[in-house]
Amino acid sequence: MIIRYMLIVKASKYTEAGVRYSQEDQEAKTVYKRNLVKANVLLTTESLQPSATGMKVLYSSHRDEPKVQVGPFSLDDTAWMTEYILIDVETEEEALKWALQMPVPKNRGKFEIELQRLEENLDVLEGTREHPMEHDLKDLLSMLKITGGADKYESRNNSVYRSNRTRMAKRNL
């Protein structure tokens, strides 16, 4: 059984200030993500901008009109994240193993990674139990067949979903 987990890297005073990782830390993170790709578990990874570029939509308990609050927000206000990595693993232990291998930036104080298991919403697409990403990849493959460019995207093991997912993940590095 395949289980998706989100590894959530929590924001810090450094990430909120827009301070970038050192070259050494960035290289370690790139190696880590390449290892996720080689293990065929990486679905996607994204970094978020500081909360100063974000907004919140707040609803009162009475469900009045929503209030929009523009950042920056206090780190004490809520648990902000600065990056997420979505992985596809077979066990909770494997997800934890990958989280423990994530490189920790040096001289940055507290560093926190939260693991959250994703809810499997298999009936997202009406009338089918096909995974949304698999559906998108099949559409892409159909389009490529029409244009004559599909041969290089065919899977070696007739697993279009897995091979294309890995290829897409490599683009995110």
N, C-alpha and C positions, 0 to 999 in steps of 0.2 A: 504494500500500500504506500502510495506517495503522499507525503504531508508537506504542505507549504508553511514556511515560517518567515516572519519578518524580523530581521535583526535591526533594531532601532538604536542608532547612536544618539545619545542625548546631547543637547546643546550645552555649551559651557560659556563662561565669560569671554573666552577667546574666540569661539565660533560666533558669538553674538557681536563681537567687535569686528568681525570680518578678518581676523588674523588667520592666515593660511598656514597649512602644515609645512614643516621644513622639507627640504628636498629629500632627506633621508627618510622621513616619515611617509612622504608621498610615494617614494619608491617601494617601501615596505607594503603600503596599502595596495599598490598596483600588483605586486607579486602575489599578495593574498587573493585578490580578485581573479587573477589569472589561474591560481590554483583551484578556485571555485569553478571556473570554466572548464579546466582540465578534468575535474571530477564530475562534470556534467550536472551540477546542482544549482548554478546561478541562473535565476530567471531575469532579474534586473537589479540595478543599483542606481540610486540618485542621491545627489546632495541638495540640501535646501539652503536658500539664502537666509541671512539673519532675520529675526522677527521684525526688524524695522521695516522690512518690505512686505510684511504680512498684514492680515486683517482677521478679526473675529466677528462672527455673527452670533449675537447673544439673544436668547429668548428668556423671558421671565417665566416663573412658574405658572403665571396666569395666561400665558400664550398671547400676550399683547404683541404689538408690532415689534419686530426684531430691531435690535440696536446694533449698529456696525461700529466696531472699535478698530482704529488703525494703530499699527505697531509704531515704535518698538514696545515690547512687553517685558515685564520683569521676569527673570529666571525663577524667582520665588512664586510668581503668579501661577504657573502651571509647569508641567514637564514638557518642555519644548524638545524637538528633535532637530538634528542637523543633517542626518543622513539615514537612509535605509537601504538594506540589502535584502532582496527577496530570494529565498532559496527553496529548493524542492528536494526533500530528503526522505528517507524511509523510516527514521525513528526520531524521537525527541532527543535521544542521546547523540545522534549524529548532528542535529541542529546545534546542540550545546557544544559539541566538539569544534564546529566551525566558528562559533562565537568566541570560544576560548583561544582560537588561533588568530583572531583579528589583532593586528598590530596596534599597540597603544602609543599614541604620540608622546614623545619625551617632553618633560618640563612644561606640562599643560595642566597640572593639578588633577582634580577628579576626572575620571573617564568612566562613563557608564554605557553599557549595552543591555538593552532589554530584548528579550525574545518573546514574540507573540505568534501563536499558531493561528493561521487563517482559517476562517470558516469556509468549508467547501460548499459553494453554491452551484451545484451541478446542473440545476435547471434554469440557469440564467437566460439561456437562449430559448425562446418560445418554441415548443414542439420538438425539442431535442435535448439530449443530455450531454451534448458535446461541450467540452471545455472552451470558453471564449477565445483563449489564445490559439488553441488548435483550429478553431473555426476561422480566425483571421489568417493563420498560416495556410490553410487550405485555399482560401480566397486568393492569397498572394500567389500560390503555386498555380492555380487556375489561370490567373492573369499572365503569369510568366509563360505558361504553355501556349497561350494565344499569341504571345509576342515571340515565341520560339526560344526563350531563354531559360526554360525550366530544367534542362538536363543537369546543369551544374548545381541545382538546388535539390535534386532528388536525394533521398536518404539512402545510406548504404544498407541499412537494416529495415527498410520500409517503415521507418519511424520518422515521418515528416515532422511531427511535433518536437521530438527530442533534438534532432539534428539542426533544425532551423532555430529552435530556442537557444541552442548553444551559439550558433552563428550570430544571432541577435544580441546575446549577452556580451560577446566579444566586442561588438560595436560600442557598448557602454563603458568599456575600459579606458 
